[in-house]
Amino acid sequence: MPSAIEQIVDAYVRLKNRRGLDELMMHRQRLAVDLKSRSGYDFSLPIGKIDEEIAIIEAGLSRLKAEAANFSSTRPI
């Protein structure tokens, strides 16, 4: 069963919502930066999870870009 972030990314790709994916990416990146700057506790597990989510979002952005390229190349003039 796909994770929640995979389902969200899939929905954004199906809806061609580039802005939503960009916002998800920026939020995860801010979380990662914030956790990496903290000390006094081992944040490696949540940082690893956020890094996995960033990779899933990047894959979604790539799929969206590929679909847009395919659409523009097959669209009649």
N, C-alpha and C positions, 0 to 999 in steps of 0.2 A: 504494500500500500504506500502510495507516495506521501511524503511529509507535507506538512501544512505549507511550507514555503514553496515546495514544488507545485502544489495545487494553485497557489496564488500566482506564481510566475506563469504557469500554463494558462490561467485565465487571462492575465494581462497580454500574453502573446496572442491568444485567440481573439481578444478584443482590439489587438494592435495598439495597446496603450503604452507607448514608449515613455511617456511622462511618469506613469505609475511605476514602471520598472526603474527609471532613473531615481525617483524618490526613494524607493526601497533600497537601492544601492547606496545612495548618500546616507540614509539612516544607518545601515549596517556598517558603513565605513566610519561614521562618527562614533558608533558604539565601540568598534574595534580600537580606534585611536584612544578613546577615553579609558577603556580597560587596560590597554598597553601602557598607559601613563601612570597607572595606579601601582602602589606597592603595599606590602604588608599582608598580602594574601595571594595565593596561587590562582590566578585567573586563566590558566592555560586551557582548561576545559571550555569555559564559555567563549574564549577567543577562538579556539579551534572550531566550535560550532558556528560562530559568526563567519569565520573564513570559509566554511563549507557552504553557508548560505550565500555568501558573496559569489562563490563559484557557480552556484545554481542560477543566480540572477544574471551573471555574465553569460552563461549558456543561453538563457532566455533572450537576452539582448542580441546575441549572435543569431539565434533562430529568427527573431523579428527582422533583423537586417537582411538575412538570407531570403526570407519571404518577400520583403520589399523589393529586393533585387530581382527575384524571379518574376514578381508581378510586373515590374517596369520593363523587363526584357520580353515578356510575352504579351504585353498590352498592345493592341493594334493602334497604328498611328492614324 
